[in-house]
Amino acid sequence: MGLNAQNITNEELFYGHKACGGCGAALSIRLVMKVLGKRTFVVVPPNCMSTVAFIYPSMTFGCSGTITPFAGTAAMEAGIEAGAKALGLTDYTVVGFAGDGGTADIGLQSLSGAIDRGDRIMYICYDNEAYMNTGVQTSGLTPYGAKTTTSPAGDRLPGNTKPKKNVFEIVAAHDIPYAATASLGYPEDLLNKVAKAKAIDGPSYIHIFAPCPTGWGCASELTVDIAKKAVDSGLWYLAEYENHEYTLNRNPKAFSDVREYLKKQGRFAHLKDKDIEEICKIRDAKWAQMRKHWNCK
């Protein structure tokens, strides 16, 4: 049957944070922690979540947690895993929650090293497509056309001029035991991928699409709807990598209207028809590649 809203625990292990209303990262972590449980060591680098969850004297996580240097999420996880093993601990999970900048850019080297070593850790990237905690700057996962404070939009620029970095595939290229993409808009898919990653005896990676109302210029009550529309319009995909193979978990016959997704966000309000055509071109090329070379459900 799998995990769903009816059979997951009612216990809250990420509660009382100071995040913005509708924060996709906070909502994602809340769901993840319901799967991982109290016997979890949490590692968070400097990002929105460390800012809102570690405010003395409160502790938002219902388990042990620590803040690591920005570049060292996976390295800190590996150290905790080594210490837990040396102490003879059993039945626990070591998980890191890093943003897109702390994963795709600043933290990529430590993540790569941990995967190469085969450390038994779970790494979760909550992807809100910019450096939100420091003022909405462009990251390696900011999509084409998005306006940020370092990718302004104007007559000659569409906002960010590059597509998102393929971090999921970069991680999979290490031949990691398990990697997956997920979206807050499809919570059951997310819950079950976390459960699968928890059972892996080695490194695992989950990349969650997590909207940021503050940085994206959208209504806070639309977070989950926007996360769903990103998948339905083909601008985000649900996939897994395991046993040396890629699998598309959702392969729609047709995409929903990209404009329905874009028009709800202030960061895309400036886009012209030619910019939207470019976004669709990038999307279609990516899907053609996936459908040709990946298993499709």
Phi, psi and omega in degrees: 000322180084172181277142176205184184297337183276336185241000174280161183294150173274352180291136180259122179247008171216090194220139176087019180286169182249027182289163177298156176300133179076015182300117181295326179294314180296318178296320179295313181296323177303315179293316181301316184292333176295332178276318186285323177082184187289332182277063184225137171257119184257134176239128181226125176280177175300113178195187181303320186289324175291329180291320186265346186254342183242065181250107182303135009262011182268156176225113187290323180285138177272036181202184179288140180209156180211155175258132182250162169304154188306317186275356193247024183305303183292327178294318177295319176302315181298321179294319178295318178299317179296319179293318179297321179294319180296328179279354180077021180289150178225166175055060178216165177229139172252120184230143174245138176243102181240150178280185183292319178293319179288351179251301186289334185244281192290325186258009188296323184293319181289327175296315179300317181296318180295322178293316180300323181283342182079025181298140182278080180225157172247130180242125180241123174261118170266115191260101173253016164068024172184168174280088187285322186295335184251010174121022175064058175264156179297138173241180177292351180248012173286129184283163176302134175091350181284137177270126173229180180290342177247004172225072183292156178254141179200196182296330184252354180230138180270013194100219178296137186258002182237151175283171180297144174291141183275069185294321178304317180284330175296316177295315180298329180297343174282357187058046178297147180301322179207132173217151182206157168250154181209172178217142175301337180286347177232075189295325180294320175301317179297311182302315184286331175289324176295318178298321179293317180296324180299329184275355183285132176267072184159193181286144174221156186218132175230131182248109187256127174282115190226095183302151178238100182305320181296311183281336183266348181069049180226162181293140184296332181282356182261005186307306184293320179297317179294320178297326177288317181296329177299319178288313184296330179273357178085005180275353170217151183231154177254121186208166176223154170233119177200153182054038175070018183225149173265142175225129172276119181279339180220120184230081185293145177290329178214150179269149171287168185295120179302324182298328179296329176281312186292321189290347179275359186235128180298332182292345179247006186297336184276350189298137174265170181304319181294329178289319178294323176297322178293319177300317179293325178296315178298315179300311185295323178295320180295315181292325177298319179294316182294315182293334180280322190248347183255156170291142183238132177266000000 
